[in-house]
Amino acid sequence: IERLEKVYEGAYALYQAQRYREALPMALQLAISNPKDVRFLFMAGMILQSLGDPLLAATFHACALQMDPTFMPAAFRMAECYTALEKDEEARALLEVSLDMGRHSDEFFELQRLIMERLAQTN
């Protein structure tokens, strides 16, 4: 487990530095090594999303939500992915769920606003 934490720290540092291509193999290794750790699934999804693969990213976010249905960041990111894939109805449904989950959280308010703006532009 300690080795996985070190890999996670390295992958997260690369993600923060926007070195997504370098971070991706590490994130995928983590997700495969311990698929029950929501952090690992979410990181793989974020990196794939940053690399422009919303479909595969949504898959990882869905897995994270399957492990923890209350994990709000995955629901928001999945809504973003669905918006990018022009699956507006699915994005709206996910956004409503995630807004309910985060109604009392300021941490994701900006992300909520951006997704809602993007959805509004599609109509």
N, C-alpha and C positions, 0 to 999 in steps of 0.2 A: 504494500500500500504506500509506503514511503517513496518508492521509486515512481509510482503513478503521480504522486503529489509533486515531485520534482519535474516530471514531464509536463504536468498541468501548469506549473509556474512558468516553465519555458515557453509553452504554447501561448499562454496568456500574454507574456511579455512580447512575443512576436506579433500577436494580434493587436496589442496596444500600439506597436510600432508600425502597424498597417503592412506587415510583411506576411500577408495571408497565405501565399503559396508555400512559404516555409513552415507556417504554423499548421497547415492542413494535415500533413501526414501524422504529426504529433496528436492532433485532435482526433483523427480517425483511430489511431492506435488506442487512445484513451477510451473512446466510445466502444471499441471492440473488446478491450480488456475488462472494462467494467460497465456494461450497458445499463446497469441499474442506478448509476450515478448521474443525476439530472444535469449537473454541471458539465460533464463531459459531452453529453448529447447536445446540450444547448450551445456549447462552444463550437462543436462541429457545425451545427446549423448556422451560427452567426458567421463563421468563416466562409462557408459555402455561399451564404447570402452575399457577403462582401465580395466574393469572387464572381457574382452574377449568375448563380445557379439556384434560383428560387424554388424550383421543384424539389431538388434533392435537399435543400435547406429545410423546406417545409416538412419533409419526411423525418428529419432529425428532431425538429420542434415537436412534431406529433408524437414521436417516441418519448420525448421528455414529458409531454403532457400525459402520456399514458402512465409513466412512472409516478408523476405527481400532478394530478388534475388541478391543483391550486397554484401551479407555478406560472404566475402571471407573465413574466418576461417571454416565455415560450409562446403563450397565446398571442401576445402583441406581435412578436416576430413572425408568427405563422400568418397572422392577418396581413402583415406587410408582404409576405411571399405571395399570398393569394391575390393581393392587389396587383403585384408585378405580373402575375400570370393571367390577369384580367378575369379572375373568378370572383367577380364583385359580390355576388350573393353570399358565397362562402366567407369572403373577407368581412362583410357586414355582420354575419352571424357570429364569427369569431370575435370581432371587435366588441359586439354587444356583451358577449360572455366575459371578455377580458375587462371591459369597463365595469361590469358588475363586480368582478374580482378585485379591481383596483380602485373602486369608488372612493376609498379613504386614503389613497396613496398618492402623494405628490411626486414621488420618484419617477413615475412613468407618465405624468401628465403631458409632457412635451411630445413623447412618442405617440400618445393617443391623439393629440392635436394634429400631428403630421399625417397620421393614417387617415383621420377624418377628412383633412383637406384633400388628400390624394383621392379618396373615394368621391368627394364632392365634385372633383374635376372630371370624373368619368361620366357624370350625368349631364 
